[in-house]
Amino acid sequence: MLHTLMHSPAHSDLETLLLMVGAGDDLLLLQDGVLAALAGSRALMRLSESDATLWVLDEDVQARGLAGQISTSVQSIDYNGFVTLTIRHQQQIVW
């Protein structure tokens, strides 16, 4: 399943999200959700405990001026990569 976190982690139910993700799932951070990928953040620490692969949309990182602050443990993708994730997963949950 593809999970997309579009809101700031401060305004998201990360605990429920963590209960829902599993092995083989992808979690894409986009829009204000990219804040969850900030190096050293509590949100990133919690999301890294999940079995999902973490991705961050590069265009949204750039738009927010956060390029130098994103953790190297999160894989960066562009819109083509986003499309690839949507093709890979027939089901999607938006958080």
N, C-alpha and C positions, 0 to 999 in steps of 0.2 A: 504494500500500500504506500502511496505517496502522501506524506503529511506536509502541508505548507503553513509555516508560521508567518503571518503577515503583520502582526501587531507587536508592539514593544513587549518584552518579557514581563515588564512591570504591570501590563494590562492584559496578561494572558494567563490561562489556567495551565501552567506547566505541569502541575502534578497529575492532572487528568490526561494530558498529552502523553506523559511518561507511562501511564498505565496502559495506554492504547497502542504504543509503538512496539514492534517486535522485530525479531531477526528477519532480515530480508527487506525491511522497510527502508524508505529514504525519507529524510526530513530536510526540506528546503526552507531556508530562511530568506525571506524577501521583504520588500518595503521596510517598515520599521522593525520587522523581525530580525533584521541583520544585527541589531543591537545585542542579540543573544550570542553572537559570535565574537564579541569583544574579548580579547585575551585577558584571562584572569577573572572574568565575570562569574558571579554565582550562577547565572542562567547557563552559561557554557559548561560549568562544572556539572550541573544537574543533567543537562542534555547529553553530555559525554558519557554518562553512566548507562545510557540506553543502548540497545542493540542496533539501532538505526544508523545508517550512514548519514552524516551531516554534510549539507551543502549550503553555500551562500551565493546569492545572485550578485555577481560582480558589479553590474550596472547600478544596483541599489547601494552597494558599498561606496562606489565612486560618487554617486549623487549626494551622499551624506558626508563625504570627506573623511571616511573612516579607513581608507586603504592601509595605512600603517598600523592600525590598531586591531585588526582581525587576527584571531589565533591561526597559527599555521596548521593546527589539527583539523580545521574545517576546510573542505575542498571548495574551491571557487569555480563557478560555472557561469556561462553567458546564457542568453535567451535560447540559443540552439540546444544547449545542455538541458535547459528547462523543458523544452519540447521533447527531448529524448527521455527524460524522466516520466513525462506524462504518457508517452507511448509505452514505456516499460510497465507502468502501473495502470490498470483499468480503473481502480478505485482511488479516490483522493478525498482527504479530509482537510478542510481549511480551518486553521486555528486563529 
